[in-house]
Amino acid sequence: MLNRLKIYLHNKSSIGLGSRHGAPQGSVLGPLQLNVYINNFPCIINKVSNTILFADDTNILVSSDDLNELNSKIKFSSALYLKMVSK
């Protein structure tokens, strides 16, 4: 889907630019799309870590007493995150 974006000012318009992804900047749909996109992330990753979401900031907290286990949890959390954002 290709949307044409134009800016109107004093009865004049800009040249239309195409956008294939997301919502236009300043759109009321932008924050809603972000919430829908990241809302399930804590449910997916909470098996090995804790997740804190605030606005558009995500913190992934991983802890362990064992260094090897900690390393495994970090790799697993990172892989899940990268899989989610690469869709």
VOGU-3710 file (C-alpha; in Angstrom, 3 decimals, decimal comma):
1> mlnrlkiylh> 0,000/0,000/0,000  1,440/3,334/-1,013  0,056/6,439/0,672  0,659/9,924/-0,633  1,650/12,459/2,012  1,213/16,185/1,401  1,532/19,270/3,559  -0,976/22,074/3,067  -0,168/25,652/4,120  -1,960/28,826/3,014
11> nkssiglgsr> -3,893/26,993/0,259  -0,667/25,604/-1,256  0,461/22,010/-1,068  3,823/20,309/-1,075  4,877/17,622/-3,529  3,388/14,278/-2,503  5,856/11,731/-1,135  5,196/8,015/-0,919  5,246/5,990/2,269  5,125/2,190/2,312
21> hgapqgsvlg> 5,344/1,634/6,090  3,843/3,034/9,279  1,776/6,136/9,871  2,725/9,694/8,943  4,687/11,604/11,585  2,302/13,547/13,802  -0,554/11,176/13,008  -2,855/10,055/15,809  -2,310/6,480/14,564  1,444/6,458/15,327
31> plqlnvyinn> 1,223/5,945/19,118  -1,588/3,414/18,709  0,424/1,395/16,187  3,434/1,421/18,535  1,328/0,146/21,450  -0,202/-2,628/19,375  3,226/-3,586/18,038  5,080/-3,801/21,370  2,257/-4,740/23,746  2,787/-8,513/23,505
41> fpciinkvsn> 6,562/-8,318/23,822  6,668/-8,638/27,661  4,446/-11,747/27,491  6,842/-13,389/25,047  10,126/-12,519/26,750  9,122/-12,768/30,446  10,063/-16,449/30,528  13,724/-15,506/31,027  13,657/-11,796/31,858  11,606/-8,875/33,118
51> tilfaddtni> 10,502/-6,137/30,771  9,671/-2,523/31,565  7,808/-0,512/28,920  7,363/3,247/29,157  6,169/5,215/26,122  8,595/4,214/23,339  11,340/2,998/25,692  11,881/-0,702/26,433  14,122/-2,073/29,180  14,962/-5,775/29,351
61> lvssddlnel> 16,218/-6,897/32,781  18,083/-10,195/33,019  19,657/-11,618/36,173  21,273/-14,823/37,374  23,788/-16,019/39,962  25,515/-18,149/37,337  27,512/-16,416/34,566  26,775/-19,117/31,958  23,048/-18,992/32,706  23,125/-15,186/32,519
71> nskikfssal> 24,839/-15,363/29,137  22,225/-17,839/27,870  19,354/-15,657/29,074  20,842/-12,567/27,402  21,309/-14,430/24,109  17,771/-15,852/24,268  16,226/-12,447/25,106  18,214/-10,763/22,353  17,167/-13,372/19,797  13,483/-12,956/20,721
81> ylkmvsk> 13,760/-9,171/20,513  15,513/-9,279/17,141  12,907/-11,718/15,813  10,120/-9,371/16,902  11,588/-6,178/15,436  12,605/-7,794/12,157  9,014/-8,666/11,193
//
